[in-house]
Amino acid sequence: MQAFFFPPANAFLRYHHLLGAEPTYVYLAGLGLAAIASYPHVIRAPTLSPYRAIIPDWLGCGFSDRAANFGYTIGEHATSIAALLDHLQIANCTVIGASMGGSVAISLAVQRPDLVARLVLAEANLDAGGGAFSRSIAASTEEEFVQTGYNRLIETAQTDARTGNRDTAVVAGIWQLAAPRAFYRSAVSLV
């Protein structure tokens, strides 16, 4: 794992950089998730494994810092990824984004078309209004979510996991690494 200092947030964005052939693939995870935990099985697929891969955790999620002075909007996440790619001197890459990662990928392509040659989107939020999950989070105030909503979200996911949904067990574990304010603000930005 490596760390990139992002001055506008006064925080470190952490990522994996796997060397390989061009083009470079950049993997962006969904809301509250860590790309480092979400993408290993994809990156190891025979058709993708020979290529260079950048796997960043969002600021506020996974192993990246929980920046107090970062708004956690889709545009700001895109700006942090652009700064990382500039730091690594990467352009014309393929950006793979799932859910919120797809929205950030689109924002990145609009902000910095020189960085993005191709987009691969999976379950991306393409329309304003967000998905049902984001809307349910955004329906509360930030303080309500931070004080009680975040813990309820984790508890619900853990309960679902105990009743047999093994995928939810993994997601609940990853969500526990996210900063509640980052989670909330990113969801609101999706909406």
KOLKOL-404648 format. One record per atom (N, C-alpha, C, O): residue in one letter; atom name; x, y, z. Coordinates in steps of 0.1 Angstrom, whole numbers, always signed. Example, Ala and Ser with C-alpha at 12.3 -4.5 7.8 and 13.67 -1.06 7.14 Angstrom:
a | N | +132 | -57 | +78
a | CA | +123 | -45 | +78
a | C | +132 | -33 | +78
a | O | +142 | -33 | +85
s | N | +128 | -22 | +71
s | CA | +137 | -11 | +71
s | C | +129 | +0 | +79
s | O | +134 | +11 | +80
This chain:
m | N | +9 | -12 | +0
m | CA | +0 | +0 | +0
m | C | +9 | +12 | +0
m | O | +20 | +12 | +6
q | N | +4 | +23 | -7
q | CA | +11 | +35 | -7
q | C | +2 | +46 | -3
q | O | -10 | +45 | -2
a | N | +8 | +58 | +0
a | CA | +0 | +69 | +4
a | C | +4 | +82 | -4
a | O | +15 | +84 | -7
f | N | -7 | +89 | -8
f | CA | -5 | +102 | -15
f | C | -11 | +113 | -6
f | O | -23 | +112 | -3
f | N | -3 | +123 | -4
f | CA | -8 | +134 | +4
f | C | -16 | +144 | -5
f | O | -10 | +148 | -15
f | N | -28 | +146 | -2
f | CA | -37 | +155 | -9
f | C | -39 | +168 | -2
f | O | -47 | +169 | +8
p | N | -31 | +179 | -5
p | CA | -31 | +191 | +2
p | C | -45 | +198 | +5
p | O | -47 | +202 | +16
p | N | -54 | +198 | -5
p | CA | -67 | +205 | -2
p | C | -74 | +199 | +10
p | O | -82 | +206 | +16
a | N | -72 | +186 | +12
a | CA | -79 | +180 | +24
a | C | -70 | +178 | +36
a | O | -74 | +174 | +46
n | N | -57 | +181 | +34
n | CA | -47 | +179 | +44
n | C | -47 | +165 | +49
n | O | -47 | +162 | +61
a | N | -48 | +156 | +39
a | CA | -50 | +142 | +43
a | C | -43 | +132 | +33
a | O | -40 | +136 | +22
f | N | -40 | +120 | +37
f | CA | -35 | +110 | +29
f | C | -45 | +101 | +23
f | O | -54 | +96 | +30
l | N | -45 | +100 | +10
l | CA | -53 | +90 | +2
l | C | -44 | +78 | +0
l | O | -33 | +79 | -5
r | N | -49 | +66 | +5
r | CA | -41 | +54 | +4
r | C | -46 | +46 | -8
r | O | -58 | +45 | -11
y | N | -36 | +39 | -14
y | CA | -39 | +31 | -26
y | C | -29 | +20 | -28
y | O | -18 | +20 | -23
h | N | -33 | +11 | -37
h | CA | -24 | +1 | -42
h | C | -21 | +4 | -56
h | O | -29 | +9 | -64
h | N | -8 | +2 | -60
h | CA | -3 | +5 | -73
h | C | +3 | -8 | -78
h | O | +14 | -12 | -74
l | N | -4 | -15 | -87
l | CA | +1 | -28 | -92
l | C | +7 | -26 | -106
l | O | +0 | -21 | -115
l | N | +20 | -28 | -107
l | CA | +26 | -26 | -120
l | C | +22 | -36 | -130
l | O | +18 | -48 | -127
g | N | +22 | -32 | -143
g | CA | +18 | -41 | -154
g | C | +18 | -33 | -167
g | O | +23 | -22 | -168
a | N | +13 | -39 | -177
a | CA | +12 | -33 | -190
a | C | +2 | -22 | -191
a | O | -7 | -21 | -182
e | N | +4 | -13 | -201
e | CA | -6 | -3 | -203
e | C | -18 | -9 | -211
e | O | -15 | -19 | -219
p | N | -30 | -4 | -210
p | CA | -34 | +8 | -203
p | C | -35 | +6 | -188
p | O | -36 | -6 | -184
t | N | -35 | +17 | -181
t | CA | -37 | +16 | -167
t | C | -52 | +15 | -164
t | O | -60 | +22 | -170
y | N | -55 | +7 | -154
y | CA | -69 | +6 | -150
y | C | -70 | +12 | -136
y | O | -62 | +8 | -127
v | N | -80 | +20 | -134
v | CA | -82 | +27 | -121
v | C | -96 | +22 | -116
v | O | -106 | +23 | -123
y | N | -96 | +16 | -104
y | CA | -108 | +10 | -98
y | C | -114 | +18 | -87
y | O | -107 | +21 | -77
l | N | -126 | +23 | -89
l | CA | -133 | +31 | -79
l | C | -145 | +24 | -73
l | O | -154 | +19 | -81
a | N | -145 | +23 | -60
a | CA | -156 | +15 | -53
a | C | -168 | +23 | -51
a | O | -169 | +35 | -54
g | N | -178 | +17 | -45
g | CA | -191 | +23 | -42
g | C | -191 | +30 | -28
g | O | -180 | +31 | -22
l | N | -202 | +35 | -25
l | CA | -204 | +44 | -13
l | C | -200 | +37 | +0
l | O | -204 | +26 | +3
g | N | -191 | +43 | +7
g | CA | -186 | +38 | +20
g | C | -177 | +26 | +19
g | O | -173 | +21 | +29
l | N | -173 | +22 | +7
l | CA | -165 | +10 | +5
l | C | -150 | +13 | +2
l | O | -147 | +24 | -1
a | N | -142 | +3 | +5
a | CA | -128 | +5 | +2
a | C | -125 | -3 | -11
a | O | -128 | -15 | -12
a | N | -119 | +4 | -21
a | CA | -116 | -3 | -33
a | C | -106 | -14 | -31
a | O | -107 | -25 | -38
i | N | -97 | -13 | -21
i | CA | -87 | -23 | -18
i | C | -94 | -36 | -14
i | O | -89 | -46 | -17
a | N | -106 | -35 | -8
a | CA | -113 | -47 | -4
a | C | -123 | -51 | -14
a | O | -127 | -63 | -14
s | N | -127 | -43 | -23
s | CA | -138 | -46 | -32
s | C | -133 | -52 | -46
s | O | -141 | -59 | -52
y | N | -121 | -50 | -50
y | CA | -117 | -53 | -63
y | C | -107 | -64 | -65
y | O | -104 | -67 | -77
p | N | -101 | -71 | -55
p | CA | -91 | -80 | -58
p | C | -95 | -92 | -68
p | O | -87 | -95 | -76
h | N | -107 | -97 | -67
h | CA | -111 | -107 | -75
h | C | -112 | -103 | -90
h | O | -111 | -111 | -99
v | N | -116 | -90 | -92
v | CA | -117 | -84 | -106
v | C | -103 | -83 | -111
v | O | -100 | -87 | -123
i | N | -94 | -77 | -104
i | CA | -80 | -74 | -108
i | C | -73 | -87 | -112
i | O | -64 | -87 | -121
r | N | -76 | -98 | -105
r | CA | -69 | -111 | -108
r | C | -76 | -118 | -119
r | O | -71 | -129 | -123
a | N | -87 | -113 | -125
a | CA | -93 | -120 | -137
a | C | -82 | -121 | -148
a | O | -75 | -111 | -150
p | N | -81 | -132 | -155
p | CA | -71 | -134 | -165
p | C | -70 | -123 | -175
p | O | -59 | -119 | -180
t | N | -81 | -117 | -179
t | CA | -81 | -106 | -189
t | C | -76 | -93 | -184
t | O | -72 | -84 | -192
l | N | -76 | -91 | -171
l | CA | -72 | -78 | -165
l | C | -58 | -79 | -157
l | O | -52 | -69 | -156
s | N | -55 | -91 | -153
s | CA | -43 | -92 | -144
s | C | -30 | -87 | -150
s | O | -21 | -83 | -143
p | N | -28 | -87 | -164
p | CA | -15 | -82 | -169
p | C | -13 | -67 | -169
p | O | -3 | -62 | -171
y | N | -24 | -60 | -166
y | CA | -24 | -45 | -167
y | C | -21 | -38 | -154
y | O | -23 | -43 | -143
r | N | -15 | -27 | -155
r | CA | -12 | -18 | -144
r | C | -26 | -14 | -138
r | O | -35 | -11 | -144
a | N | -26 | -14 | -124
a | CA | -38 | -11 | -117
a | C | -36 | -1 | -106
a | O | -26 | -2 | -98
i | N | -45 | +8 | -104
i | CA | -45 | +18 | -93
i | C | -58 | +15 | -86
i | O | -68 | +16 | -91
i | N | -57 | +13 | -73
i | CA | -68 | +9 | -64
i | C | -68 | +18 | -52
i | O | -62 | +15 | -42
p | N | -75 | +30 | -53
p | CA | -75 | +39 | -42
p | C | -87 | +37 | -33
p | O | -98 | +33 | -37
d | N | -85 | +40 | -20
d | CA | -96 | +40 | -11
d | C | -100 | +55 | -10
d | O | -91 | +64 | -10
w | N | -113 | +58 | -10
w | CA | -118 | +71 | -9
w | C | -113 | +78 | +4
w | O | -110 | +71 | +14
l | N | -111 | +91 | +3
l | CA | -109 | +98 | +16
l | C | -121 | +96 | +25
l | O | -132 | +96 | +20
g | N | -119 | +93 | +37
g | CA | -130 | +90 | +46
g | C | -134 | +75 | +47
g | O | -143 | +71 | +54
c | N | -128 | +67 | +39
c | CA | -131 | +52 | +38
c | C | -119 | +44 | +38
c | O | -108 | +48 | +34
g | N | -121 | +31 | +41
g | CA | -110 | +22 | +40
g | C | -98 | +26 | +48
g | O | -99 | +30 | +60
f | N | -86 | +26 | +42
f | CA | -74 | +30 | +49
f | C | -70 | +45 | +47
f | O | -60 | +49 | +52
s | N | -78 | +52 | +39
s | CA | -75 | +66 | +37
s | C | -79 | +74 | +49
s | O | -87 | +70 | +57
d | N | -73 | +86 | +50
d | CA | -76 | +95 | +62
d | C | -90 | +100 | +61
d | O | -97 | +101 | +51
r | N | -95 | +103 | +73
r | CA | -108 | +109 | +75
r | C | -106 | +124 | +77
r | O | -105 | +129 | +88
a | N | -106 | +131 | +66
a | CA | -102 | +145 | +66
a | C | -114 | +154 | +71
a | O | -125 | +153 | +67
a | N | -110 | +162 | +81
a | CA | -121 | +171 | +87
a | C | -125 | +182 | +78
a | O | -136 | +187 | +79
n | N | -116 | +187 | +69
n | CA | -119 | +198 | +61
n | C | -121 | +194 | +46
n | O | -117 | +201 | +37
f | N | -128 | +183 | +44
f | CA | -131 | +178 | +31
f | C | -146 | +176 | +30
f | O | -152 | +171 | +39
g | N | -152 | +181 | +19
g | CA | -167 | +180 | +17
g | C | -172 | +167 | +13
g | O | -184 | +164 | +15
y | N | -164 | +158 | +8
y | CA | -168 | +144 | +4
y | C | -179 | +144 | -7
y | O | -187 | +135 | -7
t | N | -179 | +155 | -15
t | CA | -188 | +155 | -27
t | C | -182 | +146 | -38
t | O | -170 | +143 | -38
i | N | -191 | +143 | -47
i | CA | -186 | +135 | -59
i | C | -175 | +143 | -66
i | O | -165 | +137 | -70
g | N | -177 | +156 | -68
g | CA | -167 | +164 | -75
g | C | -154 | +164 | -67
g | O | -143 | +164 | -74
e | N | -154 | +165 | -54
e | CA | -142 | +165 | -46
e | C | -135 | +152 | -47
e | O | -122 | +151 | -47
h | N | -142 | +141 | -46
h | CA | -136 | +128 | -48
h | C | -129 | +127 | -61
h | O | -118 | +122 | -62
a | N | -136 | +132 | -72
a | CA | -130 | +131 | -85
a | C | -117 | +140 | -85
a | O | -107 | +136 | -91
t | N | -117 | +151 | -79
t | CA | -105 | +160 | -78
t | C | -94 | +152 | -71
t | O | -82 | +154 | -75
s | N | -97 | +145 | -60
s | CA | -86 | +138 | -53
s | C | -80 | +127 | -62
s | O | -68 | +124 | -61
i | N | -89 | +120 | -69
i | CA | -84 | +109 | -78
i | C | -75 | +115 | -90
i | O | -65 | +110 | -93
a | N | -80 | +127 | -95
a | CA | -72 | +134 | -105
a | C | -58 | +137 | -100
a | O | -48 | +136 | -107
a | N | -58 | +143 | -88
a | CA | -45 | +146 | -82
a | C | -36 | +134 | -80
a | O | -24 | +135 | -82
l | N | -42 | +123 | -76
l | CA | -34 | +110 | -75
l | C | -28 | +106 | -88
l | O | -17 | +103 | -90
l | N | -37 | +106 | -99
l | CA | -32 | +102 | -112
l | C | -22 | +112 | -117
l | O | -12 | +108 | -124
d | N | -23 | +125 | -115
d | CA | -13 | +134 | -119
d | C | +1 | +131 | -111
d | O | +11 | +131 | -117
h | N | +0 | +128 | -98
h | CA | +11 | +125 | -91
h | C | +19 | +113 | -96
h | O | +31 | +112 | -97
l | N | +11 | +103 | -101
l | CA | +16 | +91 | -107
l | C | +20 | +92 | -122
l | O | +24 | +83 | -128
q | N | +17 | +104 | -127
q | CA | +19 | +107 | -141
q | C | +12 | +97 | -150
q | O | +18 | +91 | -160
i | N | -1 | +95 | -147
i | CA | -9 | +86 | -155
i | C | -20 | +94 | -162
i | O | -26 | +103 | -157
a | N | -21 | +91 | -175
a | CA | -32 | +98 | -184
a | C | -37 | +87 | -192
a | O | -32 | +76 | -194
n | N | -49 | +90 | -199
n | CA | -55 | +81 | -208
n | C | -58 | +67 | -202
n | O | -55 | +57 | -209
c | N | -62 | +67 | -190
c | CA | -65 | +54 | -184
c | C | -79 | +49 | -185
c | O | -88 | +57 | -190
t | N | -82 | +37 | -182
t | CA | -95 | +31 | -181
t | C | -100 | +32 | -167
t | O | -93 | +27 | -158
v | N | -111 | +39 | -164
v | CA | -116 | +40 | -151
v | C | -128 | +31 | -149
v | O | -138 | +32 | -157
i | N | -127 | +22 | -139
i | CA | -138 | +13 | -137
i | C | -144 | +17 | -124
i | O | -138 | +18 | -113
g | N | -157 | +21 | -124
g | CA | -164 | +26 | -112
g | C | -177 | +18 | -110
g | O | -185 | +16 | -119
a | N | -179 | +14 | -97
a | CA | -191 | +7 | -93
a | C | -199 | +16 | -84
a | O | -193 | +23 | -75
s | N | -212 | +17 | -87
s | CA | -221 | +25 | -79
s | C | -216 | +40 | -78
s | O | -214 | +46 | -88
m | N | -213 | +44 | -66
m | CA | -208 | +58 | -64
m | C | -195 | +60 | -72
m | O | -192 | +71 | -77
g | N | -187 | +49 | -73
g | CA | -174 | +50 | -81
g | C | -177 | +54 | -96
g | O | -169 | +60 | -102
g | N | -188 | +49 | -101
g | CA | -192 | +53 | -114
g | C | -195 | +68 | -116
g | O | -192 | +74 | -126
s | N | -202 | +73 | -106
s | CA | -205 | +87 | -106
s | C | -192 | +96 | -105
s | O | -191 | +106 | -111
v | N | -183 | +91 | -96
v | CA | -170 | +98 | -95
v | C | -162 | +97 | -108
v | O | -156 | +106 | -113
a | N | -163 | +85 | -115
a | CA | -156 | +83 | -127
a | C | -161 | +93 | -138
a | O | -153 | +99 | -146
i | N | -174 | +95 | -139
i | CA | -180 | +104 | -148
i | C | -176 | +118 | -145
i | O | -172 | +126 | -154
s | N | -176 | +122 | -133
s | CA | -171 | +135 | -129
s | C | -157 | +137 | -132
s | O | -153 | +148 | -137
l | N | -148 | +127 | -130
l | CA | -134 | +128 | -133
l | C | -133 | +130 | -148
l | O | -124 | +138 | -153
a | N | -140 | +122 | -156
a | CA | -139 | +124 | -171
a | C | -143 | +138 | -176
a | O | -138 | +143 | -185
v | N | -153 | +143 | -169
v | CA | -157 | +157 | -173
v | C | -147 | +167 | -168
v | O | -143 | +176 | -176
q | N | -142 | +166 | -156
q | CA | -132 | +175 | -151
q | C | -119 | +174 | -158
q | O | -113 | +185 | -162
r | N | -114 | +162 | -161
r | CA | -101 | +160 | -167
r | C | -102 | +149 | -178
r | O | -97 | +138 | -176
p | N | -107 | +153 | -189
p | CA | -108 | +143 | -200
p | C | -94 | +138 | -205
p | O | -93 | +127 | -211
d | N | -83 | +145 | -202
d | CA | -70 | +140 | -205
d | C | -66 | +128 | -197
d | O | -57 | +120 | -201
l | N | -72 | +126 | -186
l | CA | -69 | +114 | -177
l | C | -77 | +102 | -181
l | O | -72 | +91 | -178
v | N | -88 | +103 | -187
v | CA | -97 | +92 | -189
v | C | -99 | +89 | -203
v | O | -105 | +97 | -211
a | N | -95 | +77 | -207
a | CA | -97 | +73 | -221
a | C | -109 | +65 | -223
a | O | -116 | +66 | -233
r | N | -113 | +57 | -212
r | CA | -125 | +48 | -212
r | C | -131 | +48 | -199
r | O | -124 | +48 | -188
l | N | -144 | +47 | -198
l | CA | -152 | +44 | -186
l | C | -158 | +31 | -187
l | O | -164 | +27 | -197
v | N | -158 | +24 | -176
v | CA | -165 | +11 | -174
v | C | -173 | +14 | -161
v | O | -168 | +15 | -150
l | N | -187 | +14 | -163
l | CA | -195 | +17 | -151
l | C | -204 | +5 | -148
l | O | -210 | -1 | -157
a | N | -205 | +2 | -135
a | CA | -214 | -9 | -130
a | C | -223 | -3 | -120
a | O | -218 | +2 | -109
e | N | -236 | -3 | -122
e | CA | -246 | +2 | -113
e | C | -243 | +16 | -109
e | O | -245 | +20 | -97
a | N | -238 | +25 | -118
a | CA | -235 | +39 | -115
a | C | -248 | +47 | -113
a | O | -258 | +44 | -119
n | N | -247 | +57 | -105
n | CA | -259 | +66 | -103
n | C | -257 | +76 | -114
n | O | -249 | +85 | -114
l | N | -265 | +74 | -125
l | CA | -264 | +83 | -136
l | C | -273 | +95 | -136
l | O | -271 | +105 | -143
d | N | -284 | +94 | -128
d | CA | -294 | +105 | -127
d | C | -293 | +112 | -113
d | O | -290 | +105 | -103
a | N | -296 | +125 | -113
a | CA | -298 | +131 | -100
a | C | -309 | +124 | -92
a | O | -318 | +119 | -98
g | N | -307 | +124 | -79
g | CA | -317 | +118 | -71
g | C | -311 | +106 | -64
g | O | -317 | +101 | -54
g | N | -300 | +101 | -69
g | CA | -293 | +89 | -62
g | C | -302 | +77 | -62
g | O | -313 | +77 | -67
g | N | -297 | +66 | -57
g | CA | -304 | +54 | -55
g | C | -312 | +54 | -42
g | O | -310 | +63 | -34
a | N | -319 | +43 | -40
a | CA | -327 | +42 | -28
a | C | -319 | +42 | -15
a | O | -322 | +48 | -5
f | N | -307 | +36 | -16
f | CA | -298 | +36 | -5
f | C | -293 | +50 | -1
f | O | -294 | +54 | +11
s | N | -288 | +57 | -11
s | CA | -283 | +71 | -9
s | C | -295 | +80 | -4
s | O | -293 | +88 | +6
r | N | -306 | +79 | -10
r | CA | -318 | +87 | -5
r | C | -322 | +84 | +9
r | O | -325 | +93 | +16
s | N | -321 | +72 | +13
s | CA | -325 | +68 | +27
s | C | -315 | +75 | +37
s | O | -319 | +79 | +48
i | N | -302 | +75 | +33
i | CA | -292 | +82 | +42
i | C | -294 | +97 | +42
i | O | -294 | +103 | +53
a | N | -297 | +102 | +30
a | CA | -298 | +117 | +29
a | C | -311 | +122 | +35
a | O | -312 | +134 | +37
a | N | -320 | +113 | +38
a | CA | -333 | +117 | +44
a | C | -331 | +122 | +58
a | O | -340 | +130 | +63
s | N | -321 | +119 | +65
s | CA | -318 | +123 | +78
s | C | -309 | +135 | +77
s | O | -303 | +138 | +67
t | N | -307 | +142 | +88
t | CA | -297 | +153 | +89
t | C | -283 | +147 | +91
t | O | -282 | +135 | +95
e | N | -273 | +154 | +89
e | CA | -260 | +149 | +91
e | C | -258 | +145 | +105
e | O | -252 | +134 | +108
e | N | -262 | +153 | +114
e | CA | -260 | +150 | +129
e | C | -268 | +137 | +133
e | O | -263 | +129 | +140
e | N | -280 | +136 | +127
e | CA | -288 | +124 | +130
e | C | -281 | +111 | +125
e | O | -280 | +101 | +132
f | N | -276 | +112 | +113
f | CA | -268 | +101 | +107
f | C | -256 | +98 | +115
f | O | -253 | +86 | +119
v | N | -248 | +108 | +119
v | CA | -236 | +106 | +126
v | C | -239 | +100 | +140
v | O | -232 | +91 | +145
q | N | -249 | +105 | +147
q | CA | -252 | +101 | +161
q | C | -258 | +87 | +161
q | O | -255 | +79 | +170
t | N | -268 | +84 | +152
t | CA | -275 | +72 | +153
t | C | -276 | +64 | +140
t | O | -276 | +52 | +140
g | N | -278 | +71 | +129
g | CA | -281 | +64 | +116
g | C | -269 | +55 | +112
g | O | -272 | +44 | +107
y | N | -257 | +60 | +114
y | CA | -246 | +52 | +109
y | C | -245 | +38 | +117
y | O | -244 | +28 | +111
n | N | -247 | +39 | +130
n | CA | -246 | +27 | +138
n | C | -258 | +18 | +135
n | O | -257 | +5 | +134
r | N | -270 | +23 | +132
r | CA | -281 | +15 | +128
r | C | -279 | +8 | +114
r | O | -282 | -3 | +113
l | N | -272 | +16 | +105
l | CA | -269 | +10 | +92
l | C | -259 | -2 | +94
l | O | -262 | -13 | +88
i | N | -249 | -1 | +102
i | CA | -240 | -12 | +105
i | C | -247 | -24 | +112
i | O | -246 | -35 | +108
e | N | -255 | -20 | +122
e | CA | -263 | -31 | +129
e | C | -272 | -39 | +120
e | O | -273 | -51 | +121
t | N | -279 | -31 | +111
t | CA | -288 | -38 | +101
t | C | -281 | -47 | +92
t | O | -285 | -58 | +89
a | N | -269 | -42 | +87
a | CA | -261 | -51 | +78
a | C | -256 | -63 | +85
a | O | -256 | -74 | +80
q | N | -252 | -61 | +98
q | CA | -247 | -73 | +106
q | C | -258 | -83 | +108
q | O | -256 | -95 | +108
t | N | -270 | -78 | +111
t | CA | -282 | -87 | +113
t | C | -285 | -94 | +101
t | O | -287 | -106 | +101
d | N | -285 | -88 | +89
d | CA | -287 | -94 | +77
d | C | -277 | -105 | +74
d | O | -280 | -116 | +69
a | N | -264 | -102 | +78
a | CA | -254 | -112 | +76
a | C | -256 | -124 | +85
a | O | -253 | -136 | +80
r | N | -260 | -122 | +97
r | CA | -262 | -134 | +106
r | C | -274 | -142 | +101
r | O | -275 | -154 | +105
t | N | -283 | -137 | +94
t | CA | -294 | -145 | +89
t | C | -292 | -151 | +75
t | O | -301 | -156 | +69
g | N | -279 | -151 | +71
g | CA | -275 | -158 | +59
g | C | -270 | -151 | +47
g | O | -265 | -157 | +38
n | N | -270 | -137 | +47
n | CA | -265 | -130 | +36
n | C | -250 | -127 | +38
n | O | -247 | -117 | +44
r | N | -242 | -136 | +34
r | CA | -227 | -135 | +36
r | C | -221 | -123 | +29
r | O | -212 | -117 | +34
d | N | -227 | -118 | +18
d | CA | -221 | -106 | +11
d | C | -223 | -94 | +20
d | O | -215 | -85 | +21
t | N | -234 | -94 | +28
t | CA | -237 | -83 | +37
t | C | -227 | -82 | +48
t | O | -223 | -72 | +53
a | N | -222 | -94 | +52
a | CA | -212 | -95 | +63
a | C | -199 | -88 | +58
a | O | -193 | -81 | +66
v | N | -195 | -90 | +46
v | CA | -183 | -83 | +41
v | C | -185 | -68 | +40
v | O | -177 | -60 | +44
v | N | -197 | -64 | +34
v | CA | -200 | -50 | +33
v | C | -200 | -43 | +47
v | O | -195 | -32 | +48
a | N | -207 | -49 | +56
a | CA | -207 | -43 | +70
a | C | -193 | -41 | +76
a | O | -191 | -31 | +82
g | N | -185 | -51 | +73
g | CA | -171 | -50 | +78
g | C | -163 | -38 | +72
g | O | -156 | -31 | +79
i | N | -166 | -36 | +59
i | CA | -159 | -25 | +52
i | C | -165 | -12 | +56
i | O | -158 | -2 | +58
w | N | -178 | -11 | +58
w | CA | -185 | +1 | +62
w | C | -180 | +6 | +76
w | O | -180 | +18 | +78
q | N | -176 | -4 | +84
q | CA | -172 | +0 | +97
q | C | -159 | +9 | +97
q | O | -156 | +15 | +107
l | N | -152 | +8 | +86
l | CA | -140 | +16 | +84
l | C | -142 | +30 | +79
l | O | -133 | +39 | +80
a | N | -155 | +33 | +75
a | CA | -158 | +46 | +70
a | C | -161 | +56 | +81
a | O | -166 | +52 | +91
a | N | -157 | +68 | +78
a | CA | -161 | +79 | +87
a | C | -176 | +82 | +85
a | O | -180 | +85 | +73
p | N | -184 | +83 | +95
p | CA | -198 | +86 | +93
p | C | -201 | +98 | +86
p | O | -210 | +98 | +77
r | N | -194 | +109 | +88
r | CA | -196 | +122 | +81
r | C | -193 | +120 | +66
r | O | -200 | +125 | +58
a | N | -182 | +113 | +63
a | CA | -178 | +111 | +49
a | C | -189 | +103 | +42
a | O | -193 | +106 | +31
f | N | -194 | +92 | +49
f | CA | -204 | +84 | +44
f | C | -216 | +92 | +40
f | O | -222 | +91 | +29
y | N | -221 | +100 | +50
y | CA | -233 | +108 | +49
y | C | -231 | +119 | +37
y | O | -240 | +120 | +28
r | N | -220 | +126 | +38
r | CA | -218 | +137 | +28
r | C | -217 | +131 | +13
r | O | -222 | +137 | +4
s | N | -211 | +119 | +12
s | CA | -210 | +113 | -1
s | C | -224 | +109 | -6
s | O | -227 | +111 | -18
a | N | -232 | +103 | +3
a | CA | -246 | +99 | -1
a | C | -254 | +111 | -5
a | O | -261 | +111 | -15
v | N | -253 | +122 | +3
v | CA | -260 | +135 | -1
v | C | -256 | +140 | -14
v | O | -264 | +144 | -22
s | N | -243 | +139 | -17
s | CA | -238 | +144 | -30
s | C | -243 | +135 | -41
s | O | -246 | +140 | -52
l | N | -245 | +122 | -39
l | CA | -251 | +114 | -49
l | C | -266 | +118 | -52
l | O | -270 | +117 | -63
v | N | -273 | +122 | -42
v | CA | -287 | +126 | -43
v | C | -287 | +140 | -50
v | O | -298 | +145 | -52
